[in-house]
């Protein structure tokens, strides 16, 4: 893509919103990585469970990425020779990499790996959102908040532990969450790369 093409794409996608979301993500992760939590009633266990605020850090990034990808110029993109889909896919992958890099830096500074889970969770929710975009369209921007709502109200066992299917919220050392996140993000990027402009 030429320099002019890159500028055209940046303006169309309104990447300033994603940059702001990453800043909010960094602030939230830094402020909540020490284990700040709020008690929320779990519908399955019928008791209040401490929900880590770090769990919600990925929401701004995932929502902003979805919004940016939905900001399109259909007429220009239909006739464009530029590899728009591949550039969008690179943006999504870079967003996940940046989220993980931020949390790794926070972990190094704080000498705690807790924040790294937020980077992994961001990648999972990005992948899930990308997988659902062809079906939900612009509604996929709510994937992050919707999944976290399901986790909060239905993801806790009676003993207060998270079920494995939630994927998010587990320690950074969870091999299952990491494997499923990798699979989901890879699938989401493949869907984005192969989707036609009309289907999105």
C-alpha positions in Angstrom: 0.0 0.0 0.0 1.4 3.4 -1.0 1.9 6.3 1.5 -1.2 8.0 0.2 -3.1 4.7 0.5 -2.1 4.3 4.1 -3.2 7.8 4.9 -6.6 7.2 3.2 -7.0 4.0 5.2 -6.0 5.6 8.5 -8.6 8.4 8.0 -11.3 6.0 7.0 -10.8 3.8 10.0 -10.5 6.7 12.5 -7.6 5.0 14.3 -7.4 7.8 16.9 -10.3 6.0 18.7 -8.2 2.8 18.9 -5.2 4.7 20.2 -7.3 6.3 22.9 -8.8 2.9 23.8 -5.3 1.4 24.2 -4.4 4.3 26.5 -7.5 3.6 28.6 -6.6 -0.1 28.6 -3.1 0.6 29.9 -4.5 2.8 32.7 -7.1 0.3 33.7 -4.7 -2.6 33.7 -2.1 -0.7 35.7 -4.7 0.4 38.3 -6.4 -3.0 38.8 -3.5 -5.5 38.3 -3.0 -5.8 42.1 -6.3 -7.6 42.5 -9.0 -4.9 42.9 -12.4 -6.6 42.9 -16.1 -5.9 43.4 -18.7 -8.3 44.8 -21.3 -9.2 42.1 -24.1 -11.7 42.5 -23.5 -14.9 40.4 -26.8 -16.2 39.2 -25.6 -19.9 39.2 -24.1 -19.9 42.6 -26.7 -17.5 44.2 -23.9 -15.8 46.2 -21.8 -12.7 45.7 -18.4 -13.5 44.1 -15.4 -11.1 43.9 -15.0 -10.1 40.3 -11.6 -8.8 39.4 -11.8 -5.3 37.8 -8.9 -6.3 35.6 -11.4 -8.6 33.8 -13.0 -5.5 32.2 -9.8 -3.8 31.0 -10.1 -5.3 27.4 -13.5 -3.8 26.7 -12.4 -0.4 25.4 -9.9 -2.0 23.0 -12.2 -4.6 21.6 -15.1 -2.2 21.2 -12.9 0.5 19.6 -11.3 -2.0 17.2 -14.8 -3.2 16.1 -15.9 0.4 15.6 -12.8 1.3 13.6 -13.3 -1.7 11.3 -16.9 -0.7 10.8 -15.8 2.8 9.6 -15.6 2.1 5.9 -15.8 3.9 2.6 -17.7 1.2 0.6 -17.6 2.9 -2.7 -13.8 3.5 -2.6 -13.0 0.1 -1.1 -15.1 -1.7 -3.8 -12.9 -0.4 -6.6 -9.7 0.0 -4.6 -6.6 -2.0 -5.7 -5.1 -1.5 -2.2 -5.1 -4.7 0.0 -7.7 -3.3 2.4 -8.6 -6.6 4.0 -5.0 -7.5 4.7 -4.4 -4.1 6.2 -7.4 -4.5 8.4 -6.2 -7.9 9.4 -2.8 -6.5 10.3 -4.5 -3.8 12.4 -6.4 -6.5 14.4 -3.3 -8.6 14.9 -1.2 -5.5 15.9 -3.9 -4.5 18.4 -3.6 -7.9 20.1 0.2 -7.7 20.1 0.1 -4.2 21.6 -2.3 -5.3 24.4 0.0 -8.2 25.3 3.1 -6.0 25.1 1.5 -3.4 27.4 0.6 -6.1 30.0 4.1 -7.7 29.8 5.6 -4.3 30.5 3.3 -3.7 33.4 4.1 -7.2 34.7 7.9 -6.5 34.5 7.5 -3.2 36.4 5.2 -4.5 39.1 7.0 -7.9 39.3 3.6 -9.6 39.0 2.2 -11.6 36.0 -1.4 -10.8 36.9 -1.7 -8.1 34.3 -0.6 -10.5 31.5 -4.0 -12.2 31.7 -5.7 -9.0 30.5 -3.5 -9.0 27.4 -4.5 -12.6 26.7 -8.2 -11.9 27.4 -8.0 -9.0 24.9 -6.7 -11.3 22.2 -9.5 -13.8 22.9 -12.3 -11.2 22.8 -10.8 -9.6 19.6 -10.8 -13.1 18.0 -14.4 -13.7 19.1 -15.5 -10.4 17.8 -13.9 -11.0 14.5 -15.5 -14.4 14.2 -18.9 -12.9 14.8 -18.7 -9.9 12.6 -19.9 -11.6 9.4 -23.0 -12.7 11.3 -23.7 -9.8 13.7 -22.4 -7.0 11.5 -21.9 -3.8 13.5 -23.5 -5.5 16.5 -20.3 -7.4 17.0 -18.8 -4.4 18.6 -20.7 -5.4 21.8 -19.1 -8.9 21.8 -16.7 -8.0 24.6 -19.3 -6.5 27.1 -21.7 -9.3 26.2 -19.2 -12.1 26.9 -18.1 -10.5 30.1 -21.7 -10.2 31.3 -22.2 -13.9 30.6 -19.0 -14.7 32.6 -20.0 -12.5 35.5 -23.5 -13.9 35.9 -23.0 -17.5 34.8 -19.3 -18.2 34.8 -18.7 -18.8 38.5 -19.0 -22.1 40.2 -20.6 -22.4 43.7 -17.1 -22.2 45.3 -16.5 -18.9 43.5 -14.0 -20.3 41.0 -14.4 -19.5 37.3 -15.5 -22.3 34.9 -12.9 -23.2 32.3 -15.3 -22.3 29.4 -15.2 -18.6 30.4 -11.6 -18.5 29.0 -11.2 -14.9 30.4 -10.4 -14.2 34.0 -8.1 -17.1 34.5 -4.5 -16.7 35.7 -1.9 -15.9 33.0 -0.4 -19.3 33.5 -3.6 -21.1 32.3 -2.5 -23.3 29.4 -6.1 -24.0 28.4 -7.0 -20.3 28.2 -3.9 -19.6 26.2 -4.5 -22.4 23.8 -8.1 -21.5 23.2 -7.3 -17.8 22.9 -4.7 -18.6 20.2 -7.2 -20.7 18.3 -9.9 -18.0 18.6 -7.7 -15.2 17.5 -6.3 -17.2 14.6 -9.8 -18.0 13.4 -10.9 -14.4 13.8 -8.0 -13.1 11.8 -8.7 -15.7 9.1 -12.3 -14.7 8.9 -11.4 -11.0 8.6 -8.8 -11.7 5.9 -11.1 -13.8 3.8 -14.3 -11.8 4.3 -15.5 -9.8 1.3 -16.1 -6.1 1.6 -19.8 -6.6 1.1 -20.2 -9.2 3.9 -18.8 -6.7 6.4 
